[in-house]
Amino acid sequence: MEYIYFDNAATTPLDSRVAQKMEPYYSSVYGNAHSQHAAGRQAAYAVDCARDLSAHILGCKAEELYFTGSGTEANNWAVKGVCTANYGKANRIIVSATEHPSVIEAARAMQVFGFTTELVYPDSSGIVRPEYVEKALQGGGAALVCVMYVNNETGVIQPVKDIYSVCRAAGVHYHCDCVQAAGCLPLDGGIADSLSVSAHKFYGPKGIGALVVKNSTPIYPLINGGSQERGRRGGTTNVPAVVGFAEALSLAAELRKEENTRVAALRNKLLAAMDKPFIKLNGSLESRVPSNLNLRFNGFVNTQLMAYLDRFGICVSAGSACTAGTAVVSHVLTAMGLTEKEAMSSLRITLGRHTTQAEVDFLIKTLNSAFDELG
């Protein structure tokens, strides 16, 4: 069965141009990038070129970009590395209540070292207002603030530059999870002290992410045992994935404006077709990436709707792929004020580069059939 894929926030398919760019580094250019011979130097040159290109797109210096195994690793490194560097100086971690689990759980893991985690809640539209962060910082003693750029469930865009201004005024490190933003929003060094991205969210390979950390930031390594990534992240460099990361990021930057316009038109048609009394949009429409719709189908259970759509090869989700398969109510939606029942009636539908008009029409038709059969 061919998939009709509306779960691009979970992962995107590898772009064929990216795969082509990566292929030689699996076969003919296979040297270890840290080996001191011609094969190693050839691999190291590819990594250096990929780092330079990625840094240019991300608006940072090449020496501020560190490749990781995932966005989750990058988030864990930012939280744990910054907190460890501040051990004994500050012990509060301020985190938005709608953060990805890799941030929230990493913060909670630091409790064993005496750190406390405080959640900042969004308004009903899913936006964490800068004044909420400012109020949380008034207690002093904060080592770190974490508010993501784009929420992975609702697609709501946060006012990150304003939040960064608040954190700078307080002298507190601001980490921004940009995993859902990279590829559809421009990133630059002026939005945070550190930021994380992951290639498989913008049509690159799985298993490669990056952490950007300003040179002036004290941060301890998360993974020890090697001199890779300038001694800050041990482990053999995944050369093909690094090359794929840079190529995918470059393509995403090149296609961003055109694709955002195209995808927004498809999403808006889908939203207009869902103009029914029992269907509500979760989160702000105005402050949202073009690819995302998080819809609440009152009177239905999301797992039933997902199963119905799956019969026709349509892929959607009930929330973060990192918590899928567990009977956990979305912490994002409940933090926005939804009841558990409302959260359990919500679906995330995310469009992408390969989404067509015909697929949107089929989704609309199949959803209407589901309402008739399951209602």
C-alpha positions as a Markdown table, in Angstrom:
| # | Residue | x | y | z |
|---|---|---|---|---|
| 1 | Met | 0.0 | 0.0 | 0.0 |
| 2 | Glu | 1.2 | 3.5 | -0.8 |
| 3 | Tyr | 1.2 | 5.9 | 2.1 |
| 4 | Ile | -0.7 | 9.2 | 2.0 |
| 5 | Tyr | 1.6 | 11.0 | 4.4 |
| 6 | Phe | 0.4 | 13.7 | 6.7 |
| 7 | Asp | 2.8 | 13.2 | 9.6 |
| 8 | Asn | 5.8 | 15.3 | 8.4 |
| 9 | Ala | 6.2 | 16.8 | 11.9 |
| 10 | Ala | 7.3 | 13.3 | 13.1 |
| 11 | Thr | 9.7 | 12.8 | 10.2 |
| 12 | Thr | 10.1 | 13.7 | 6.6 |
| 13 | Pro | 11.3 | 11.4 | 3.7 |
| 14 | Leu | 14.9 | 11.6 | 2.7 |
| 15 | Asp | 15.2 | 13.9 | -0.4 |
| 16 | Ser | 16.7 | 12.0 | -3.3 |
| 17 | Arg | 19.2 | 14.8 | -3.9 |
| 18 | Val | 20.4 | 14.4 | -0.3 |
| 19 | Ala | 20.7 | 10.7 | -0.7 |
| 20 | Gln | 22.8 | 11.1 | -3.8 |
| 21 | Lys | 25.1 | 13.6 | -2.1 |
| 22 | Met | 25.6 | 11.1 | 0.8 |
| 23 | Glu | 26.2 | 7.9 | -1.2 |
| 24 | Pro | 29.9 | 8.3 | -1.9 |
| 25 | Tyr | 30.7 | 8.7 | 1.8 |
| 26 | Tyr | 29.2 | 5.2 | 2.4 |
| 27 | Ser | 31.3 | 3.6 | -0.4 |
| 28 | Ser | 34.3 | 5.3 | -2.0 |
| 29 | Val | 35.0 | 8.0 | 0.6 |
| 30 | Tyr | 34.8 | 5.9 | 3.7 |
| 31 | Gly | 37.7 | 7.1 | 5.8 |
| 32 | Asn | 37.4 | 8.1 | 9.4 |
| 33 | Ala | 37.5 | 11.9 | 9.5 |
| 34 | His | 40.0 | 11.8 | 12.4 |
| 35 | Ser | 42.5 | 9.4 | 10.8 |
| 36 | Gln | 45.8 | 11.0 | 9.8 |
| 37 | His | 46.1 | 9.8 | 6.2 |
| 38 | Ala | 44.7 | 10.7 | 2.8 |
| 39 | Ala | 41.4 | 8.8 | 3.3 |
| 40 | Gly | 40.8 | 10.4 | 6.6 |
| 41 | Arg | 41.7 | 13.9 | 5.3 |
| 42 | Gln | 39.2 | 13.5 | 2.4 |
| 43 | Ala | 36.5 | 12.6 | 4.9 |
| 44 | Ala | 37.5 | 15.5 | 7.2 |
| 45 | Tyr | 37.4 | 17.9 | 4.3 |
| 46 | Ala | 33.8 | 16.9 | 3.6 |
| 47 | Val | 32.8 | 17.4 | 7.2 |
| 48 | Asp | 34.5 | 20.9 | 7.3 |
| 49 | Cys | 32.6 | 21.9 | 4.1 |
| 50 | Ala | 29.3 | 20.7 | 5.5 |
| 51 | Arg | 30.0 | 22.5 | 8.8 |
| 52 | Asp | 30.8 | 25.8 | 7.0 |
| 53 | Leu | 27.7 | 25.6 | 4.8 |
| 54 | Ser | 25.4 | 24.7 | 7.7 |
| 55 | Ala | 26.8 | 27.5 | 9.9 |
| 56 | His | 26.3 | 30.0 | 7.2 |
| 57 | Ile | 22.6 | 29.0 | 6.9 |
| 58 | Leu | 22.1 | 28.9 | 10.6 |
| 59 | Gly | 23.7 | 32.3 | 11.1 |
| 60 | Cys | 26.5 | 31.2 | 13.4 |
| 61 | Lys | 30.3 | 30.6 | 13.2 |
| 62 | Ala | 31.5 | 27.2 | 12.1 |
| 63 | Glu | 33.2 | 26.7 | 15.4 |
| 64 | Glu | 29.9 | 27.2 | 17.2 |
| 65 | Leu | 28.2 | 24.3 | 15.5 |
| 66 | Tyr | 28.5 | 20.8 | 16.9 |
| 67 | Phe | 27.1 | 17.8 | 15.2 |
| 68 | Thr | 25.1 | 15.3 | 17.4 |
| 69 | Gly | 23.2 | 12.1 | 16.9 |
| 70 | Ser | 19.7 | 13.7 | 17.1 |
| 71 | Gly | 17.7 | 16.7 | 18.2 |
| 72 | Thr | 17.1 | 14.9 | 21.5 |
| 73 | Glu | 20.8 | 14.6 | 22.1 |
| 74 | Ala | 21.3 | 18.3 | 21.3 |
| 75 | Asn | 18.6 | 19.3 | 23.7 |
| 76 | Asn | 19.9 | 17.0 | 26.5 |
| 77 | Trp | 23.4 | 18.4 | 25.9 |
| 78 | Ala | 22.2 | 22.0 | 26.1 |
| 79 | Val | 20.2 | 21.5 | 29.3 |
| 80 | Lys | 22.7 | 19.2 | 31.2 |
| 81 | Gly | 25.8 | 20.9 | 29.8 |
| 82 | Val | 24.8 | 24.5 | 30.7 |
| 83 | Cys | 23.4 | 23.4 | 34.1 |
| 84 | Thr | 26.6 | 21.5 | 35.0 |
| 85 | Ala | 28.7 | 24.5 | 34.0 |
| 86 | Asn | 26.5 | 26.6 | 36.4 |
| 87 | Tyr | 26.7 | 24.1 | 39.3 |
| 88 | Gly | 26.9 | 25.9 | 42.6 |
| 89 | Lys | 26.1 | 29.3 | 41.0 |
| 90 | Ala | 22.4 | 28.9 | 40.0 |
| 91 | Asn | 20.0 | 26.1 | 40.4 |
| 92 | Arg | 16.7 | 27.0 | 38.7 |
| 93 | Ile | 15.7 | 25.7 | 35.3 |
| 94 | Ile | 12.8 | 27.6 | 33.7 |
| 95 | Val | 11.1 | 25.5 | 31.0 |
| 96 | Ser | 7.9 | 26.1 | 29.0 |
| 97 | Ala | 5.2 | 23.6 | 29.9 |
| 98 | Thr | 4.8 | 22.8 | 26.2 |
| 99 | Glu | 8.4 | 21.8 | 25.5 |
| 100 | His | 9.4 | 18.6 | 23.8 |
| 101 | Pro | 10.0 | 15.7 | 26.3 |
| 102 | Ser | 13.7 | 15.8 | 25.5 |
| 103 | Val | 13.9 | 19.2 | 27.2 |
| 104 | Ile | 11.5 | 18.6 | 30.1 |
| 105 | Glu | 12.9 | 15.2 | 31.1 |
| 106 | Ala | 16.5 | 16.4 | 30.8 |
| 107 | Ala | 15.6 | 19.3 | 33.1 |
| 108 | Arg | 14.0 | 17.0 | 35.6 |
| 109 | Ala | 17.0 | 14.6 | 35.4 |
| 110 | Met | 19.1 | 17.5 | 36.9 |
| 111 | Gln | 17.1 | 17.4 | 40.1 |
| 112 | Val | 19.4 | 14.8 | 41.5 |
| 113 | Phe | 22.1 | 17.5 | 41.4 |
| 114 | Gly | 20.0 | 20.0 | 43.3 |
| 115 | Phe | 18.4 | 21.8 | 40.3 |
| 116 | Thr | 14.7 | 22.7 | 40.4 |
| 117 | Thr | 12.5 | 22.8 | 37.3 |
| 118 | Glu | 9.8 | 25.5 | 37.0 |
| 119 | Leu | 7.2 | 25.4 | 34.2 |
| 120 | Val | 6.0 | 28.5 | 32.4 |
| 121 | Tyr | 2.5 | 28.0 | 30.9 |
| 122 | Pro | 1.3 | 29.4 | 27.6 |
| 123 | Asp | -1.9 | 31.3 | 27.0 |
| 124 | Ser | -4.9 | 29.5 | 25.4 |
| 125 | Ser | -3.5 | 30.1 | 21.9 |
| 126 | Gly | -0.3 | 28.1 | 22.8 |
| 127 | Ile | 2.0 | 31.1 | 23.0 |
| 128 | Val | 4.4 | 31.6 | 25.8 |
| 129 | Arg | 4.5 | 35.3 | 26.3 |
| 130 | Pro | 7.8 | 37.0 | 27.1 |
| 131 | Glu | 6.2 | 38.6 | 30.2 |
| 132 | Tyr | 5.5 | 35.1 | 31.6 |
| 133 | Val | 9.2 | 34.3 | 31.3 |
| 134 | Glu | 10.2 | 37.7 | 32.8 |
| 135 | Lys | 7.9 | 37.0 | 35.8 |
| 136 | Ala | 9.5 | 33.6 | 36.3 |
| 137 | Leu | 13.0 | 35.1 | 36.2 |
| 138 | Gln | 12.2 | 37.6 | 38.9 |
| 139 | Gly | 13.0 | 35.0 | 41.6 |
| 140 | Gly | 16.6 | 35.0 | 40.6 |
| 141 | Gly | 19.0 | 32.0 | 40.6 |
| 142 | Ala | 18.1 | 30.8 | 37.2 |
| 143 | Ala | 20.8 | 28.8 | 35.2 |
| 144 | Leu | 18.7 | 28.3 | 32.1 |
| 145 | Val | 15.5 | 29.1 | 30.2 |
| 146 | Cys | 14.1 | 26.8 | 27.5 |
| 147 | Val | 11.3 | 27.9 | 25.2 |
| 148 | Met | 11.1 | 26.2 | 21.8 |
| 149 | Tyr | 10.7 | 28.1 | 18.5 |
| 150 | Val | 7.9 | 26.0 | 17.0 |
| 151 | Asn | 5.8 | 23.6 | 19.0 |
| 152 | Asn | 6.1 | 20.1 | 17.7 |
| 153 | Glu | 2.4 | 19.3 | 18.3 |
| 154 | Thr | 0.5 | 22.5 | 17.5 |
| 155 | Gly | 3.0 | 24.2 | 15.1 |
| 156 | Val | 2.6 | 27.4 | 17.1 |
| 157 | Ile | 5.5 | 29.9 | 16.7 |
| 158 | Gln | 6.9 | 31.4 | 19.8 |
| 159 | Pro | 8.1 | 35.0 | 20.2 |
| 160 | Val | 11.7 | 33.8 | 20.6 |
| 161 | Lys | 13.5 | 37.1 | 19.9 |
| 162 | Asp | 11.5 | 38.8 | 22.6 |
| 163 | Ile | 12.1 | 36.0 | 25.0 |
| 164 | Tyr | 15.8 | 36.1 | 24.3 |
| 165 | Ser | 15.8 | 39.8 | 25.1 |
| 166 | Val | 14.2 | 39.1 | 28.5 |
| 167 | Cys | 16.8 | 36.4 | 29.2 |
| 168 | Arg | 19.7 | 38.7 | 28.1 |
| 169 | Ala | 18.5 | 41.4 | 30.5 |
| 170 | Ala | 18.5 | 38.8 | 33.3 |
| 171 | Gly | 21.9 | 37.4 | 32.4 |
| 172 | Val | 20.4 | 33.9 | 31.9 |
| 173 | His | 21.3 | 31.4 | 29.2 |
| 174 | Tyr | 18.4 | 30.9 | 26.7 |
| 175 | His | 18.2 | 27.6 | 24.8 |
| 176 | Cys | 15.8 | 27.3 | 21.9 |
| 177 | Asp | 14.7 | 24.0 | 20.5 |
| 178 | Cys | 14.5 | 24.8 | 16.7 |
| 179 | Val | 13.9 | 21.2 | 15.5 |
| 180 | Gln | 10.4 | 22.0 | 14.1 |
| 181 | Ala | 11.5 | 25.5 | 12.9 |
| 182 | Ala | 14.5 | 24.6 | 10.8 |
| 183 | Gly | 13.5 | 24.2 | 7.2 |
| 184 | Cys | 10.4 | 26.4 | 7.4 |
| 185 | Leu | 11.6 | 29.5 | 9.3 |
| 186 | Pro | 14.9 | 31.4 | 8.9 |
| 187 | Leu | 17.3 | 30.8 | 11.8 |
| 188 | Asp | 20.0 | 33.2 | 12.9 |
| 189 | Gly | 22.3 | 33.7 | 15.8 |
| 190 | Gly | 20.1 | 36.4 | 17.3 |
| 191 | Ile | 17.4 | 34.2 | 18.7 |
| 192 | Ala | 19.2 | 32.3 | 21.5 |
| 193 | Asp | 22.4 | 31.5 | 23.2 |
| 194 | Ser | 22.1 | 27.9 | 22.0 |
| 195 | Leu | 19.7 | 26.1 | 19.6 |
| 196 | Ser | 19.1 | 22.6 | 18.4 |
| 197 | Val | 18.1 | 21.2 | 15.0 |
| 198 | Ser | 17.6 | 17.7 | 13.5 |
| 199 | Ala | 18.0 | 16.8 | 9.8 |
| 200 | His | 15.2 | 14.3 | 9.5 |
| 201 | Lys | 12.7 | 17.2 | 10.0 |
| 202 | Phe | 13.8 | 18.9 | 6.8 |
| 203 | Tyr | 14.2 | 15.9 | 4.4 |
| 204 | Gly | 17.6 | 14.9 | 5.6 |
| 205 | Pro | 18.8 | 11.6 | 7.2 |
| 206 | Lys | 17.8 | 10.3 | 10.6 |
| 207 | Gly | 20.5 | 10.1 | 13.2 |
| 208 | Ile | 22.1 | 13.5 | 12.8 |
| 209 | Gly | 21.3 | 16.7 | 14.5 |
| 210 | Ala | 23.3 | 19.8 | 15.7 |
| 211 | Leu | 23.7 | 22.0 | 18.6 |
| 212 | Val | 24.7 | 25.6 | 18.0 |
| 213 | Val | 26.4 | 27.2 | 21.1 |
| 214 | Lys | 27.8 | 30.7 | 21.2 |
| 215 | Asn | 31.5 | 30.7 | 21.8 |
| 216 | Ser | 31.1 | 32.7 | 25.1 |
| 217 | Thr | 28.8 | 30.0 | 26.6 |
| 218 | Pro | 30.2 | 27.8 | 29.4 |
| 219 | Ile | 28.9 | 24.3 | 28.6 |
| 220 | Tyr | 30.2 | 20.8 | 29.7 |
| 221 | Pro | 30.3 | 17.9 | 27.3 |
| 222 | Leu | 27.5 | 15.3 | 27.4 |
| 223 | Ile | 29.4 | 12.5 | 25.7 |
| 224 | Asn | 33.0 | 12.0 | 26.8 |
| 225 | Gly | 35.7 | 9.7 | 25.4 |
| 226 | Gly | 37.0 | 11.3 | 22.2 |
| 227 | Ser | 38.4 | 14.5 | 20.7 |
| 228 | Gln | 35.7 | 14.8 | 18.0 |
| 229 | Glu | 33.8 | 18.0 | 17.7 |
| 230 | Arg | 36.7 | 20.0 | 19.1 |
| 231 | Gly | 36.8 | 17.8 | 22.2 |
| 232 | Arg | 33.2 | 18.5 | 23.2 |
| 233 | Arg | 31.3 | 15.5 | 21.8 |
| 234 | Gly | 33.0 | 12.2 | 21.6 |
| 235 | Gly | 32.2 | 9.6 | 19.0 |
| 236 | Thr | 33.2 | 8.7 | 15.5 |
| 237 | Thr | 31.9 | 11.4 | 13.1 |
| 238 | Asn | 29.0 | 10.1 | 10.9 |
| 239 | Val | 30.4 | 11.6 | 7.7 |
| 240 | Pro | 27.6 | 10.6 | 5.3 |
| 241 | Ala | 25.0 | 12.0 | 7.7 |
| 242 | Val | 26.9 | 15.2 | 8.2 |
| 243 | Val | 27.1 | 15.7 | 4.5 |
| 244 | Gly | 23.4 | 14.9 | 4.2 |
| 245 | Phe | 22.6 | 17.3 | 7.0 |
| 246 | Ala | 24.2 | 20.2 | 5.1 |
| 247 | Glu | 22.7 | 19.4 | 1.8 |
| 248 | Ala | 19.2 | 19.0 | 3.3 |
| 249 | Leu | 19.5 | 22.3 | 5.2 |
| 250 | Ser | 20.7 | 24.1 | 2.0 |
| 251 | Leu | 17.8 | 22.7 | -0.1 |
| 252 | Ala | 15.3 | 23.7 | 2.7 |
| 253 | Ala | 16.7 | 27.3 | 2.7 |
| 254 | Glu | 16.5 | 27.5 | -1.1 |
| 255 | Leu | 12.9 | 26.2 | -1.3 |
| 256 | Arg | 11.5 | 27.7 | 1.9 |
| 257 | Lys | 9.5 | 30.7 | 0.6 |
| 258 | Glu | 8.0 | 28.8 | -2.4 |
| 259 | Glu | 7.2 | 25.7 | -0.3 |
| 260 | Asn | 5.7 | 27.7 | 2.6 |
| 261 | Thr | 3.3 | 29.5 | 0.1 |
| 262 | Arg | 2.3 | 26.2 | -1.6 |
| 263 | Val | 1.8 | 24.2 | 1.6 |
| 264 | Ala | -0.1 | 27.1 | 3.3 |
| 265 | Ala | -2.6 | 27.1 | 0.5 |
| 266 | Leu | -3.2 | 23.3 | 0.8 |
| 267 | Arg | -3.5 | 23.6 | 4.6 |
| 268 | Asn | -6.0 | 26.4 | 4.4 |
| 269 | Lys | -8.1 | 24.5 | 2.0 |
| 270 | Leu | -8.1 | 21.6 | 4.4 |
| 271 | Leu | -9.0 | 23.9 | 7.3 |
| 272 | Ala | -11.8 | 25.4 | 5.3 |
| 273 | Ala | -13.3 | 22.0 | 4.6 |
| 274 | Met | -13.2 | 21.2 | 8.4 |
| 275 | Asp | -15.5 | 24.2 | 9.1 |
| 276 | Lys | -18.0 | 22.1 | 11.2 |
| 277 | Pro | -19.5 | 22.9 | 14.6 |
| 278 | Phe | -17.7 | 20.0 | 16.3 |
| 279 | Ile | -14.2 | 20.7 | 14.9 |
| 280 | Lys | -11.9 | 23.3 | 16.6 |
| 281 | Leu | -8.4 | 24.4 | 15.8 |
| 282 | Asn | -6.0 | 24.0 | 18.7 |
| 283 | Gly | -3.6 | 26.9 | 19.0 |
| 284 | Ser | -3.1 | 30.2 | 17.1 |
| 285 | Leu | -3.7 | 30.1 | 13.4 |
| 286 | Glu | -1.9 | 33.4 | 12.8 |
| 287 | Ser | 1.3 | 32.4 | 14.7 |
| 288 | Arg | 1.7 | 29.0 | 13.2 |
| 289 | Val | 4.0 | 27.3 | 10.6 |
| 290 | Pro | 2.3 | 26.6 | 7.3 |
| 291 | Ser | 2.4 | 22.9 | 7.5 |
| 292 | Asn | 0.6 | 22.2 | 10.7 |
| 293 | Leu | -3.0 | 21.7 | 11.7 |
| 294 | Asn | -3.9 | 20.4 | 15.2 |
| 295 | Leu | -7.6 | 19.8 | 15.2 |
| 296 | Arg | -10.0 | 18.8 | 17.9 |
| 297 | Phe | -12.9 | 16.6 | 16.8 |
| 298 | Asn | -15.3 | 16.9 | 19.7 |
| 299 | Gly | -17.4 | 13.7 | 20.1 |
| 300 | Phe | -14.7 | 11.5 | 18.6 |
| 301 | Val | -11.6 | 9.7 | 20.0 |
| 302 | Asn | -8.4 | 10.4 | 18.1 |
| 303 | Thr | -7.3 | 6.8 | 18.2 |
| 304 | Gln | -10.5 | 5.7 | 16.4 |
| 305 | Leu | -10.0 | 8.4 | 13.8 |
| 306 | Met | -6.4 | 7.4 | 13.3 |
| 307 | Ala | -7.3 | 3.8 | 12.9 |
| 308 | Tyr | -10.0 | 4.6 | 10.3 |
| 309 | Leu | -7.6 | 6.8 | 8.3 |
| 310 | Asp | -4.9 | 4.1 | 8.5 |
| 311 | Arg | -7.2 | 1.7 | 6.7 |
| 312 | Phe | -6.9 | 3.9 | 3.7 |
| 313 | Gly | -3.1 | 4.4 | 4.0 |
| 314 | Ile | -3.5 | 7.9 | 5.5 |
| 315 | Cys | -0.8 | 8.7 | 8.1 |
| 316 | Val | -1.6 | 11.3 | 10.8 |
| 317 | Ser | -0.7 | 11.4 | 14.5 |
| 318 | Ala | -2.2 | 12.2 | 17.9 |
| 319 | Gly | 0.9 | 14.2 | 19.0 |
| 320 | Ser | 4.6 | 13.8 | 19.4 |
| 321 | Ala | 6.1 | 10.7 | 17.9 |
| 322 | Cys | 8.3 | 10.5 | 21.0 |
| 323 | Thr | 5.3 | 9.7 | 23.1 |
| 324 | Ala | 3.3 | 7.7 | 20.5 |
| 325 | Gly | 2.2 | 4.3 | 21.5 |
| 326 | Thr | 1.7 | 5.3 | 25.1 |
| 327 | Ala | -1.7 | 6.1 | 26.8 |
| 328 | Val | -0.5 | 9.6 | 27.7 |
| 329 | Val | -2.7 | 12.7 | 27.3 |
| 330 | Ser | -0.8 | 15.5 | 25.4 |
| 331 | His | 0.9 | 17.7 | 27.9 |
| 332 | Val | 1.0 | 20.4 | 25.3 |
| 333 | Leu | -2.8 | 20.6 | 24.8 |
| 334 | Thr | -3.6 | 20.3 | 28.5 |
| 335 | Ala | -1.0 | 23.1 | 29.3 |
| 336 | Met | -3.1 | 25.2 | 26.9 |
| 337 | Gly | -6.2 | 24.6 | 29.0 |
| 338 | Leu | -7.8 | 21.7 | 27.1 |
| 339 | Thr | -9.5 | 19.0 | 29.2 |
| 340 | Glu | -8.1 | 15.4 | 28.9 |
| 341 | Lys | -11.2 | 14.5 | 26.9 |
| 342 | Glu | -10.6 | 17.4 | 24.4 |
| 343 | Ala | -6.9 | 16.5 | 24.1 |
| 344 | Met | -7.8 | 12.8 | 23.4 |
| 345 | Ser | -10.1 | 14.0 | 20.6 |
| 346 | Ser | -7.3 | 15.9 | 18.8 |
| 347 | Leu | -5.2 | 15.0 | 15.8 |
| 348 | Arg | -2.0 | 16.5 | 14.3 |
| 349 | Ile | -2.1 | 16.8 | 10.6 |
| 350 | Thr | 1.2 | 18.0 | 9.0 |
| 351 | Leu | 1.8 | 18.6 | 5.3 |
| 352 | Gly | 5.1 | 18.6 | 3.5 |
| 353 | Arg | 7.1 | 19.0 | 0.4 |
| 354 | His | 5.4 | 16.0 | -1.3 |
| 355 | Thr | 1.8 | 16.7 | -0.3 |
| 356 | Thr | -0.5 | 17.2 | -3.3 |
| 357 | Gln | -3.9 | 18.7 | -3.8 |
| 358 | Ala | -5.3 | 15.3 | -4.6 |
| 359 | Glu | -4.0 | 13.9 | -1.3 |
| 360 | Val | -5.7 | 16.8 | 0.6 |
| 361 | Asp | -8.9 | 16.1 | -1.3 |
| 362 | Phe | -8.7 | 12.4 | -0.4 |
| 363 | Leu | -8.1 | 13.2 | 3.3 |
| 364 | Ile | -11.1 | 15.5 | 3.4 |
| 365 | Lys | -13.3 | 12.9 | 1.7 |
| 366 | Thr | -12.1 | 10.1 | 4.1 |
| 367 | Leu | -12.5 | 12.3 | 7.2 |
| 368 | Asn | -16.1 | 13.0 | 6.2 |
| 369 | Ser | -16.7 | 9.3 | 5.8 |
| 370 | Ala | -15.2 | 8.7 | 9.2 |
| 371 | Phe | -17.6 | 11.2 | 10.8 |
| 372 | Asp | -20.5 | 9.4 | 9.2 |
| 373 | Glu | -19.5 | 5.9 | 10.2 |
| 374 | Leu | -18.1 | 6.6 | 13.7 |
| 375 | Gly | -20.4 | 9.5 | 14.7 |
